Amino acid sequence: MPIAATISKKTIKPHLEVKGKSPLSGELIVSGAKNSALVLMAASLLTEDELRLKNVPRLTDIDGMAEILSTMGVTVKRNNSELFLKASKLHHVELPYELVHGLRASFFCIGPLLARLGQAKIPLPGGCEIGARPVVEHIKGLKSLGAYINVEHGLVTASIPGTQKHLKGTDVVLDCPSVGATETILMAAVLAEGNSSIENAAQEPEIQDLAKMLNSMGAKISGAGGPKITIQGVKQLNGCDYSVMPDRIEAGTFLIAAAITRSNLKVTPVIPEHLNAVLQKLRDCGCKIQQEGEGIRIIPMEIKGVDITTQPFPGFPTDLQAPFMALMTTAQGTSVITEKIYENRMKHVAELQRMGASIRVQGNTAVIEGVPELSAAPVFGGDLRSTAAMILASLTANGTSKVEGLQHLDRGYEEMEKKLNQAGAQILRV
Ligand code: EPZ
């Protein structure tokens, strides 16, 4: 009996079989933004009214956040891409560590819980594949709003001391423009007594989405999307209907899929100003980019190597560093990619090298020499975005690749292989 035949079914991990070199055409549809939907869901804790979210992507991270909110007493109902959340009766719970560790965004609940209940007990999220992911700025900001915070045994216990019922508005200056810290402090400050400001705030579009929704719930926020956000505390927030913005990282991933397969494609919907740095780099490396209705038409020509350095928004987003590196592996000439946001986000290099890419890494800088073609291979992704990068590389490789890491992919890309297959790709989920 050949050995292969004795490998039982259970050892074959779920994976995608990607047949390379099939050109794409038509259009790729972008879902609602994961990193906005997650924080908008957490904001449901700020009111006892019903919050109705539209354009919510179907992702395991969204399911995870729904589960976490339900343990706190929030009723969460889903109807296709609509989510109805009602936090009328919250019971104070200590979130289990494995839930928070698995879904870092759940830590952002600490701000709204503190603002609403006056107390919160949330495990430190811990690190992940790409870095330590500290929450120092989140905790510092809450302390300056008057919260008492104790961190021990991996647990963050927050409360409003003494007879105070509410947090007190104040001016916060962040040491680094942390997205999560900006969102956490923003959600705590909206119900604080008095005025607050956040300087050196993160400027990512997800912050604007959150501020826009909070304002339609009755908050008084201005300056979101810029370096300084000001908030006038209000007594209470009401429910509202809100549609999640399109996912700029999924959109960027699809634009790179078009570029790597040299396909003329439309990606829609896209808010261009959410992707200016990425659109510029795609133009610089040889793609024609034009707005077409609600979307972007990309027409790749000869792709040549360009350099990128990841930065906080509006710079080149770290979440598209791995997908863009996949594109550079078969570009003409040399490109230098520097990762400035995370300390350990180069794990996809080894997997790309297995497909024949020529890459040298020194610390957080990778030097890529373009090769004429990649060859298909069994590969895996270590995090959400590197798994996406391996799929992109497989689309152009010679042969059929086997891509593992679907537990990461399904966290952040809604039905990715289905969308790509509708545009002509040949991907099988096994
Ligand atoms: C959000 O994470 C996103 N996640 C990440 O997307 C994204 O990569 C990141 O922003 C940067 O754009 C969600 O929105 C759920 P940060 P967040 O706090 O809030 C350091 C994906 O693939 N830092 O802005 O955790 C930190 O170590 C995920 O969708 C401190 O040093 O990001 C990191 O190096 C991955 N001290 C950098 O800042 C702090 O107190 C960015 O972190 C906080 C952060």
Residues whose N, C-alpha, C, O or C-beta is under 5 A from the ligand:
A	BS01	EPZ	N35 A105 R133 P134 V135 V136 E137 H138 P177 S178 V179 G180 A181 D319 I341 Y342 L384
